[in-house]
Every structure is written in C-alpha cells, then in structure tokens.
C-alpha cells in the first residue's frame, strides 16, 4: 500500500511498543505545551524533536515528505496572513504597500506556522506508530464507547483512502483529456463535476460495503465485547508516562511563573 492508503507503519521501536494510552497521554501533554508556547526557538526545537521521534520510529521518509507536502502551503499561508494583518511592536523592518513588517510580527507568524507543523507531526507520530486495533482498544480502555473508537479508527483509515481514490480519479480523467487548468474560475470548477460524481458514487459504494461488513459482524449487539489481546501497562509505559507528566508540569510552571516561551523572540520575559 502507498502512504495514501495506510498511516500505520509496522515497526519494533520503543514508540511502537508503547501502550496506546501512554501515547495518547504524550499527544495530550505535548499539544498542551505547544498551544501555550509562543517562542519561535522553542517551537522550532519542538518541531525538531518530532522529526527525531519519527527517525527513531524509523518512519518511512516518503511518509514524512508526504506530511511536509501537505503542511507547507498551510504554514506559508498562516505566516503570511499573520504578518499582513497583525502589526507587531518594535522598529519597522520594511513596508510593502499597507503591510508593515516588524521583527515581532514576523517572528509571531513563523511561530504560528511552526506550532501548526509541530502539532500535526505529534499526531502523525502517534498514528504512524499505532495500529487501528490498538488505537480502538486504547480509546475503549479510557471509558469511551467502543462504537466511538471504531468510528475514529474508520475515519483515520478511510479518509486517506478516499484521498488516494480522488487522486486516482483525477489522474484517470486527466488521461482522458479533462482540462482543469484553462478558462476562468467557474469553468475550472465545472471541470471538476465528473470527478465529484465519481467520488460520490465511490463513497456511497464504500459506505454500503462497510455497513454490510459491520452488520455481518454483529456490531451493536448487547453482549460485552471481548479482545484477543488485552492492553496492560508495562514498566516502560509507567516510566514514560510519569516522565511526560513531570516534564509537562515543569514547563507549565516555567511558562506561567517565569514567562518562559511567552515572547516570540526571547526565551523568557
């Protein structure tokens, strides 16, 4: 399968062997720290740590490149819009028409883009190292209904699948001389009608097959569900979880007590 059809990559790294609940805790703690962090250097360091985690987990470089390809336009747009609409403090670096660029608003724009990238890579690191079965079991073990966990797992499974089908249909239509570039905006939008029709038909067919498969497996039956492999927290999971909680607590204290990460350019205020 290509990266468009499957996010999970089997492996034997310590990240793969962690309990899914421990990885959920890591994602929650890291996301909390990233959301209250405004310093461009700390966010850049966090992004580098996510790349190191992907390398440790031996995630395929093609998958990493695929994530960067998806994130790059959003990062550039966020950084540009922040510089355009938010006037920062400090001396003016240069002015372009009505856009006033200062060191502060430029750093804030870059910090916002880095935050989005770091958050995305934290989540993808979780998805790349956790198979769907373990993901559902971890969510159910936290007290969430099984159907909710299964819905999330199917969404994570089929959204990349539908993206791959869209690319396949797009290339097939272009091979049949479908022109998507020429003409005005309305003409280009209308050119996507054959692709949209094919996608809707494919989505309905997939939903019908999936519903029949779930019904044949008695999804929703009142009897308690059983699992072939039950989850259990190992010593490694406890140590990692404790270290993550302590580190997050120390960072929260440094953030609110010392002002670490508040200023976009200086490490503390």
GUZADREN-780956 format. One record per residue (C-alpha): residue number from 1; chain; x, y, z. Coordinates in nm, 4 decimals. Each point is the difference from the previous one (the first is absolute). Example, Ala and Ser with C-alpha at 12.3 -4.5 7.8 and 13.67 -1.06 7.14 Angstrom:
+-----+-------+----------+----------+----------+
!   n ! chain !     east !    north !       up !
+-----+-------+----------+----------+----------+
!   1 !     A !   1.2300 !  -0.4500 !   0.7800 !
!   2 !     A !   0.1370 !   0.3440 !  -0.0660 !
+-----+-------+----------+----------+----------+
# end
This chain:
+-----+-------+----------+----------+----------+
!   n ! chain !     east !    north !       up !
+-----+-------+----------+----------+----------+
!   1 !     A !   0.0000 !   0.0000 !   0.0000 !
!   2 !     A !   0.1070 !   0.3556 !  -0.0585 !
!   3 !     A !   0.0113 !   0.2661 !   0.2651 !
!   4 !     A !  -0.3356 !   0.1271 !  -0.1228 !
!   5 !     A !  -0.1752 !  -0.3168 !   0.1136 !
!   6 !     A !   0.1572 !  -0.0883 !   0.3327 !
!   7 !     A !   0.1384 !   0.2243 !   0.2719 !
!   8 !     A !   0.1279 !  -0.2710 !   0.2339 !
!   9 !     A !   0.3486 !  -0.1289 !  -0.0702 !
!  10 !     A !   0.0934 !  -0.3219 !   0.1813 !
!  11 !     A !   0.3208 !   0.0131 !   0.1989 !
!  12 !     A !   0.1808 !  -0.1167 !   0.3116 !
!  13 !     A !   0.1102 !   0.3332 !   0.1486 !
!  14 !     A !  -0.0793 !   0.0908 !   0.3604 !
!  15 !     A !  -0.2654 !   0.2385 !  -0.1299 !
!  16 !     A !  -0.1732 !  -0.2890 !  -0.1769 !
!  17 !     A !   0.0147 !  -0.2079 !   0.3180 !
!  18 !     A !  -0.1512 !   0.2675 !   0.2222 !
!  19 !     A !  -0.3547 !  -0.0499 !   0.1221 !
!  20 !     A !  -0.2436 !   0.2087 !  -0.2101 !
!  21 !     A !  -0.1211 !   0.1731 !   0.3169 !
!  22 !     A !   0.3543 !   0.1159 !   0.0728 !
!  23 !     A !   0.0265 !   0.1374 !  -0.3514 !
!  24 !     A !  -0.3326 !   0.1816 !   0.0420 !
!  25 !     A !   0.1388 !   0.1571 !   0.3179 !
!  26 !     A !   0.3124 !   0.1088 !  -0.1887 !
!  27 !     A !  -0.2130 !   0.1571 !  -0.2738 !
!  28 !     A !  -0.2210 !   0.1812 !   0.2539 !
!  29 !     A !   0.2918 !   0.1346 !   0.2057 !
!  30 !     A !   0.2046 !   0.1054 !  -0.3013 !
!  31 !     A !  -0.3004 !   0.1699 !  -0.1602 !
!  32 !     A !  -0.0693 !   0.1913 !   0.3226 !
!  33 !     A !   0.3587 !   0.1248 !   0.0141 !
!  34 !     A !   0.0016 !   0.0975 !  -0.3676 !
!  35 !     A !  -0.3266 !   0.1924 !   0.0267 !
!  36 !     A !   0.1315 !   0.2266 !   0.2786 !
!  37 !     A !   0.3443 !   0.0423 !  -0.1565 !
!  38 !     A !   0.0672 !   0.3142 !  -0.2067 !
!  39 !     A !   0.3787 !   0.0022 !  -0.0302 !
!  40 !     A !   0.1287 !  -0.0750 !  -0.3478 !
!  41 !     A !   0.3154 !  -0.1735 !   0.1293 !
!  42 !     A !  -0.1871 !  -0.2302 !   0.2371 !
!  43 !     A !  -0.2511 !  -0.0879 !  -0.2719 !
!  44 !     A !   0.2826 !  -0.0683 !  -0.2434 !
!  45 !     A !   0.1599 !  -0.2270 !   0.2596 !
!  46 !     A !  -0.3317 !  -0.1800 !   0.0532 !
!  47 !     A !  -0.0335 !  -0.0539 !  -0.3746 !
!  48 !     A !   0.3534 !  -0.1410 !  -0.0116 !
!  49 !     A !  -0.0915 !  -0.2381 !   0.2833 !
!  50 !     A !  -0.2962 !  -0.1294 !  -0.1999 !
!  51 !     A !   0.2317 !  -0.0658 !  -0.2936 !
!  52 !     A !   0.2390 !  -0.1819 !   0.2324 !
!  53 !     A !  -0.2925 !  -0.2093 !   0.1270 !
!  54 !     A !  -0.0949 !  -0.0921 !  -0.3556 !
!  55 !     A !   0.3608 !  -0.0976 !  -0.0693 !
!  56 !     A !   0.0172 !  -0.2096 !   0.3189 !
!  57 !     A !  -0.3230 !  -0.1762 !  -0.1007 !
!  58 !     A !   0.1547 !  -0.0551 !  -0.3452 !
!  59 !     A !  -0.2989 !   0.1475 !  -0.1764 !
!  60 !     A !   0.0415 !  -0.0129 !  -0.3763 !
!  61 !     A !   0.1536 !   0.3271 !  -0.1292 !
!  62 !     A !  -0.2637 !  -0.0019 !  -0.2756 !
!  63 !     A !  -0.2705 !   0.0264 !   0.2664 !
!  64 !     A !   0.1811 !   0.2877 !   0.1671 !
!  65 !     A !   0.0348 !   0.1760 !  -0.3342 !
!  66 !     A !  -0.3719 !  -0.0567 !  -0.0634 !
!  67 !     A !  -0.0881 !   0.1735 !   0.3286 !
!  68 !     A !   0.2345 !   0.2904 !  -0.0772 !
!  69 !     A !  -0.1549 !   0.0334 !  -0.3444 !
!  70 !     A !  -0.3459 !   0.0298 !   0.1556 !
!  71 !     A !   0.1113 !   0.2433 !   0.2705 !
!  72 !     A !   0.2203 !   0.2328 !  -0.2036 !
!  73 !     A !  -0.2807 !   0.2028 !  -0.1700 !
!  74 !     A !  -0.1861 !   0.0424 !   0.3304 !
!  75 !     A !   0.3154 !   0.1073 !   0.1817 !
!  76 !     A !   0.0863 !   0.2568 !  -0.2652 !
!  77 !     A !  -0.3555 !   0.1346 !  -0.0046 !
!  78 !     A !  -0.0168 !   0.0335 !   0.3801 !
!  79 !     A !   0.3366 !   0.1760 !   0.0206 !
!  80 !     A !  -0.0899 !   0.2388 !  -0.2820 !
!  81 !     A !  -0.3470 !   0.0851 !   0.1327 !
!  82 !     A !   0.1347 !   0.0601 !   0.3491 !
!  83 !     A !   0.2581 !   0.2469 !  -0.1312 !
!  84 !     A !  -0.2609 !   0.1733 !  -0.2150 !
!  85 !     A !  -0.2760 !   0.0467 !   0.2570 !
!  86 !     A !   0.1877 !   0.0323 !   0.3313 !
!  87 !     A !   0.2166 !   0.3037 !   0.0593 !
!  88 !     A !   0.2786 !  -0.0961 !   0.2373 !
!  89 !     A !   0.1868 !   0.2173 !   0.2454 !
!  90 !     A !   0.3502 !   0.1266 !  -0.0485 !
!  91 !     A !   0.1816 !   0.1703 !  -0.2857 !
!  92 !     A !  -0.1295 !  -0.0398 !  -0.3531 !
!  93 !     A !   0.2122 !  -0.2287 !  -0.2177 !
!  94 !     A !  -0.1645 !   0.0979 !  -0.3277 !
!  95 !     A !  -0.3349 !   0.1050 !  -0.1421 !
!  96 !     A !  -0.1660 !  -0.1543 !  -0.3068 !
!  97 !     A !  -0.3088 !   0.2029 !  -0.0926 !
!  98 !     A !  -0.2212 !  -0.0308 !   0.3122 !
!  99 !     A !   0.1986 !  -0.2917 !   0.1487 !
! 100 !     A !   0.2299 !   0.1061 !   0.2830 !
! 101 !     A !   0.2558 !  -0.2655 !   0.0865 !
! 102 !     A !   0.1716 !   0.0072 !   0.3372 !
! 103 !     A !   0.2212 !  -0.2545 !   0.1702 !
! 104 !     A !  -0.2784 !  -0.0822 !   0.2467 !
! 105 !     A !  -0.2840 !  -0.0686 !  -0.2439 !
! 106 !     A !   0.2359 !  -0.1897 !  -0.2305 !
! 107 !     A !   0.1113 !  -0.2196 !   0.2912 !
! 108 !     A !  -0.3622 !  -0.0468 !   0.1089 !
! 109 !     A !  -0.0998 !  -0.1111 !  -0.3505 !
! 110 !     A !   0.2870 !  -0.2477 !  -0.0160 !
! 111 !     A !  -0.0844 !  -0.1245 !   0.3515 !
! 112 !     A !  -0.3624 !  -0.0634 !  -0.0974 !
! 113 !     A !   0.1083 !  -0.1960 !  -0.3070 !
! 114 !     A !   0.2479 !  -0.2044 !   0.2057 !
! 115 !     A !  -0.2692 !  -0.0711 !   0.2601 !
! 116 !     A !  -0.2372 !  -0.1381 !  -0.2631 !
! 117 !     A !   0.2772 !  -0.2198 !  -0.1400 !
! 118 !     A !   0.1061 !  -0.1272 !   0.3439 !
! 119 !     A !  -0.3595 !  -0.0810 !   0.0995 !
! 120 !     A !  -0.0573 !  -0.1843 !  -0.3271 !
! 121 !     A !   0.3197 !  -0.2036 !   0.0309 !
! 122 !     A !  -0.0789 !  -0.0945 !   0.3619 !
! 123 !     A !  -0.3335 !  -0.1420 !  -0.1141 !
! 124 !     A !   0.1508 !  -0.1688 !  -0.3049 !
! 125 !     A !   0.2740 !  -0.1514 !   0.2170 !
! 126 !     A !  -0.2778 !  -0.1548 !   0.2086 !
! 127 !     A !  -0.1862 !  -0.1279 !  -0.3069 !
! 128 !     A !   0.3135 !  -0.1272 !  -0.1755 !
! 129 !     A !   0.0943 !  -0.2156 !   0.3006 !
! 130 !     A !  -0.3445 !  -0.1243 !   0.1139 !
! 131 !     A !  -0.2037 !  -0.2539 !  -0.1925 !
! 132 !     A !  -0.3755 !   0.0417 !  -0.0195 !
! 133 !     A !  -0.0833 !  -0.2909 !   0.2278 !
! 134 !     A !   0.2233 !   0.1326 !   0.2795 !
! 135 !     A !  -0.1385 !   0.3484 !  -0.0548 !
! 136 !     A !  -0.3586 !  -0.1185 !   0.0515 !
! 137 !     A !   0.0933 !  -0.2101 !   0.3033 !
! 138 !     A !   0.1810 !   0.2959 !   0.1541 !
! 139 !     A !  -0.2986 !   0.2302 !  -0.0475 !
! 140 !     A !  -0.2400 !  -0.2599 !   0.1425 !
! 141 !     A !   0.2323 !  -0.0571 !   0.2966 !
! 142 !     A !  -0.0399 !   0.3693 !   0.0866 !
! 143 !     A !  -0.3751 !  -0.0514 !   0.0401 !
! 144 !     A !  -0.1119 !   0.1234 !  -0.3414 !
! 145 !     A !  -0.2654 !  -0.2187 !  -0.1726 !
! 146 !     A !   0.1338 !  -0.2546 !  -0.2458 !
! 147 !     A !  -0.2049 !   0.1421 !  -0.2892 !
! 148 !     A !   0.1633 !   0.3404 !   0.0479 !
! 149 !     A !   0.3452 !  -0.1500 !  -0.0137 !
! 150 !     A !  -0.0905 !  -0.2065 !  -0.3044 !
! 151 !     A !  -0.1383 !   0.3108 !  -0.1717 !
! 152 !     A !   0.3248 !   0.1860 !   0.0604 !
! 153 !     A !   0.2049 !  -0.2946 !  -0.1257 !
! 154 !     A !  -0.2101 !  -0.0290 !  -0.3158 !
! 155 !     A !   0.0285 !   0.3747 !  -0.0622 !
! 156 !     A !   0.3776 !  -0.0185 !   0.0327 !
! 157 !     A !   0.0000 !  -0.3010 !  -0.2317 !
! 158 !     A !  -0.2366 !   0.1171 !  -0.2709 !
! 159 !     A !   0.0807 !   0.3708 !  -0.0249 !
! 160 !     A !   0.3480 !  -0.0772 !  -0.1403 !
! 161 !     A !  -0.1600 !  -0.2686 !  -0.2153 !
! 162 !     A !  -0.2480 !   0.2458 !  -0.1485 !
! 163 !     A !   0.2817 !   0.2475 !  -0.0567 !
! 164 !     A !   0.1856 !  -0.2671 !  -0.1942 !
! 165 !     A !  -0.3127 !  -0.0833 !  -0.2020 !
! 166 !     A !  -0.0466 !   0.3698 !  -0.0785 !
! 167 !     A !   0.3556 !   0.0184 !  -0.1342 !
! 168 !     A !  -0.0567 !  -0.3151 !  -0.2044 !
! 169 !     A !  -0.3247 !   0.1321 !  -0.1521 !
! 170 !     A !   0.1609 !   0.3372 !  -0.0679 !
! 171 !     A !   0.2893 !  -0.1576 !  -0.1874 !
! 172 !     A !  -0.2338 !  -0.2306 !  -0.1911 !
! 173 !     A !  -0.2179 !   0.2902 !  -0.1125 !
! 174 !     A !   0.3015 !   0.2066 !  -0.0992 !
! 175 !     A !   0.1254 !  -0.2966 !  -0.2042 !
! 176 !     A !  -0.3330 !   0.0216 !  -0.1854 !
! 177 !     A !   0.0761 !   0.3628 !  -0.0941 !
! 178 !     A !  -0.1901 !   0.1685 !   0.2837 !
! 179 !     A !   0.1325 !   0.3578 !   0.0175 !
! 180 !     A !   0.0068 !   0.1411 !   0.3534 !
! 181 !     A !   0.2292 !   0.2973 !  -0.0568 !
! 182 !     A !  -0.1332 !   0.2130 !  -0.2851 !
! 183 !     A !  -0.2878 !   0.2478 !   0.0176 !
! 184 !     A !  -0.1401 !   0.2067 !   0.2835 !
! 185 !     A !  -0.0836 !  -0.1037 !   0.3528 !
! 186 !     A !  -0.3537 !  -0.1175 !  -0.0809 !
! 187 !     A !   0.1180 !  -0.2081 !  -0.2948 !
! 188 !     A !   0.2690 !  -0.1657 !   0.2108 !
! 189 !     A !  -0.2515 !  -0.0750 !   0.2759 !
! 190 !     A !  -0.2368 !  -0.1573 !  -0.2535 !
! 191 !     A !   0.2864 !  -0.2133 !  -0.1296 !
! 192 !     A !   0.0072 !  -0.1739 !   0.3385 !
! 193 !     A !  -0.3620 !  -0.1198 !  -0.0343 !
! 194 !     A !   0.0954 !  -0.3412 !  -0.1529 !
! 195 !     A !   0.2519 !  -0.0523 !   0.2793 !
! 196 !     A !  -0.2554 !   0.0963 !   0.2656 !
! 197 !     A !  -0.2624 !  -0.2376 !  -0.1430 !
! 198 !     A !   0.2464 !  -0.2878 !  -0.0046 !
! 199 !     A !   0.1089 !   0.0780 !   0.3578 !
! 200 !     A !  -0.3597 !   0.0080 !   0.1261 !
! 201 !     A !  -0.0778 !  -0.3331 !  -0.1645 !
! 202 !     A !   0.3187 !  -0.1537 !   0.1430 !
! 203 !     A !  -0.0736 !   0.1361 !   0.3480 !
! 204 !     A !  -0.3559 !  -0.1354 !  -0.0016 !
! 205 !     A !   0.1188 !  -0.3390 !  -0.1225 !
! 206 !     A !   0.2713 !  -0.0115 !   0.2677 !
! 207 !     A !  -0.2485 !   0.0993 !   0.2720 !
! 208 !     A !  -0.2419 !  -0.2731 !  -0.1122 !
! 209 !     A !   0.2718 !  -0.2669 !   0.0033 !
! 210 !     A !   0.1251 !   0.1191 !   0.3384 !
! 211 !     A !  -0.3469 !   0.0013 !   0.1560 !
! 212 !     A !  -0.0644 !  -0.3545 !  -0.1251 !
! 213 !     A !   0.3341 !  -0.1152 !   0.1385 !
! 214 !     A !  -0.0721 !   0.1524 !   0.3417 !
! 215 !     A !  -0.3515 !  -0.1430 !   0.0071 !
! 216 !     A !   0.1274 !  -0.3478 !  -0.0868 !
! 217 !     A !   0.2359 !   0.0254 !   0.2990 !
! 218 !     A !  -0.2875 !   0.0864 !   0.2359 !
! 219 !     A !   0.1160 !   0.3510 !   0.0783 !
! 220 !     A !  -0.2302 !   0.1464 !   0.2629 !
! 221 !     A !  -0.0929 !  -0.3317 !   0.1582 !
! 222 !     A !  -0.0723 !   0.0288 !   0.3696 !
! 223 !     A !   0.2536 !  -0.2598 !   0.1110 !
! 224 !     A !   0.3294 !   0.1368 !   0.1412 !
! 225 !     A !   0.2827 !   0.0077 !  -0.2519 !
! 226 !     A !   0.3066 !  -0.2153 !   0.0527 !
! 227 !     A !   0.3523 !   0.0565 !  -0.1296 !
! 228 !     A !   0.2680 !  -0.2385 !  -0.1171 !
! 229 !     A !   0.2777 !   0.2203 !   0.1445 !
! 230 !     A !  -0.0835 !   0.1912 !   0.3170 !
! 231 !     A !   0.1900 !   0.3170 !   0.0813 !
! 232 !     A !   0.2296 !   0.0128 !   0.3006 !
! 233 !     A !   0.2290 !   0.2778 !   0.1155 !
! 234 !     A !   0.3612 !  -0.1146 !   0.0208 !
! 235 !     A !   0.2784 !   0.1529 !   0.2074 !
! 236 !     A !   0.1168 !   0.1854 !  -0.3099 !
! 237 !     A !  -0.3439 !   0.1552 !  -0.0436 !
! 238 !     A !  -0.0114 !   0.1133 !   0.3630 !
! 239 !     A !   0.3491 !   0.1527 !  -0.0142 !
! 240 !     A !  -0.0679 !   0.1824 !  -0.3265 !
! 241 !     A !  -0.3411 !   0.1255 !   0.1185 !
! 242 !     A !   0.1443 !   0.1245 !   0.3292 !
! 243 !     A !   0.2875 !   0.1747 !  -0.1789 !
! 244 !     A !  -0.2405 !   0.1684 !  -0.2428 !
! 245 !     A !  -0.2295 !   0.1205 !   0.2798 !
! 246 !     A !   0.2927 !   0.1365 !   0.2057 !
! 247 !     A !   0.1522 !   0.1728 !  -0.3016 !
! 248 !     A !  -0.3343 !   0.1536 !  -0.0933 !
! 249 !     A !  -0.0535 !   0.1199 !   0.3564 !
! 250 !     A !   0.3460 !   0.1597 !   0.0101 !
! 251 !     A !  -0.0605 !   0.1744 !  -0.3306 !
! 252 !     A !  -0.3394 !   0.1323 !   0.1131 !
! 253 !     A !   0.1621 !   0.1360 !   0.3161 !
! 254 !     A !   0.2802 !   0.1635 !  -0.2018 !
! 255 !     A !  -0.2524 !   0.1400 !  -0.2477 !
! 256 !     A !  -0.2300 !   0.1665 !   0.2528 !
! 257 !     A !   0.2451 !   0.0721 !   0.2828 !
! 258 !     A !   0.3092 !   0.1067 !  -0.1965 !
! 259 !     A !  -0.1505 !   0.1001 !  -0.3344 !
! 260 !     A !   0.1977 !  -0.2591 !  -0.1974 !
! 261 !     A !  -0.1199 !  -0.0171 !  -0.3593 !
! 262 !     A !  -0.2245 !   0.3066 !   0.0176 !
! 263 !     A !   0.2093 !   0.2365 !  -0.2122 !
! 264 !     A !   0.0307 !  -0.1006 !  -0.3669 !
! 265 !     A !   0.3746 !   0.0691 !  -0.0150 !
! 266 !     A !   0.1325 !  -0.0162 !   0.3578 !
! 267 !     A !  -0.0144 !  -0.3220 !   0.1990 !
! 268 !     A !  -0.1419 !   0.1743 !   0.3059 !
! 269 !     A !  -0.1433 !   0.3368 !   0.0904 !
+-----+-------+----------+----------+----------+
# end
